[in-house]
């Protein structure tokens, strides 16, 4: 029987300490063998590499002598707005800064082997989600493919579903229930009847006004009937 071809994702692991980087690489490979191609670079080489290539995920040490992890994260986000970045650090207090950099996960160096299985599980789930595409219609009526994770919100108009992304609005000929059934793995929640939002694109919630503020600058009202359902789904995260 032929061996199953396991898809490999790429990780750029940046750490100025070679032994620490090798330990983390081995830990990842032990948890999920033959899944990741991991490139290890120090902070100086990584700054150059970011200009040359893109990776599925980035693991950055925060404390490095020339370019710290925050600097590298800013540079990566300038090139790839939705890049998956994980920080590793000896100082857990840094974790509160992650919100400023839209960080996927933090790894404490003191608890690395304890935290790593759950972190890698979450990373794989997110990478698999980002690898799901669907056929939709653009404004010209042509069929194109878009990544489902890039859909920020969607709503029903005259029997069609309008899909809102950062770069354009698309349509698909299905109803809301069919769409949610096909995309069950995505973090969609329904604040109003016939309207869904992607939890990954929520900037903040105003609980007093029951308003969702999306990262792209628009807001969505949470209806009275959908409030309990929406907040329950939101509490589960994405």
Secondary structure as GFF3:
##gff-version 3
##sequence-region A 1 238
A	DSSP	beta_strand	9	14	.	.	.	ID=ss1
A	DSSP	alpha_helix	18	31	.	.	.	ID=ss2
A	DSSP	beta_strand	36	41	.	.	.	ID=ss3
A	DSSP	alpha_helix	43	52	.	.	.	ID=ss4
A	DSSP	beta_strand	57	61	.	.	.	ID=ss5
A	DSSP	alpha_helix	69	79	.	.	.	ID=ss6
A	DSSP	beta_strand	85	89	.	.	.	ID=ss7
A	DSSP	three_ten_helix	92	97	.	.	.	ID=ss8
A	DSSP	alpha_helix	98	101	.	.	.	ID=ss9
A	DSSP	beta_strand	105	108	.	.	.	ID=ss10
A	DSSP	three_ten_helix	109	111	.	.	.	ID=ss11
A	DSSP	alpha_helix	112	130	.	.	.	ID=ss12
A	DSSP	beta_strand	133	137	.	.	.	ID=ss13
A	DSSP	beta_strand	143	147	.	.	.	ID=ss14
A	DSSP	three_ten_helix	148	150	.	.	.	ID=ss15
A	DSSP	beta_strand	153	157	.	.	.	ID=ss16
A	DSSP	beta_strand	160	164	.	.	.	ID=ss17
A	DSSP	beta_strand	169	172	.	.	.	ID=ss18
A	DSSP	alpha_helix	176	182	.	.	.	ID=ss19
A	DSSP	beta_strand	188	192	.	.	.	ID=ss20
A	DSSP	beta_strand	195	198	.	.	.	ID=ss21
A	DSSP	three_ten_helix	199	201	.	.	.	ID=ss22
A	DSSP	beta_strand	202	206	.	.	.	ID=ss23
A	DSSP	beta_strand	211	214	.	.	.	ID=ss24
A	DSSP	beta_strand	219	221	.	.	.	ID=ss25
A	DSSP	alpha_helix	227	235	.	.	.	ID=ss26
###
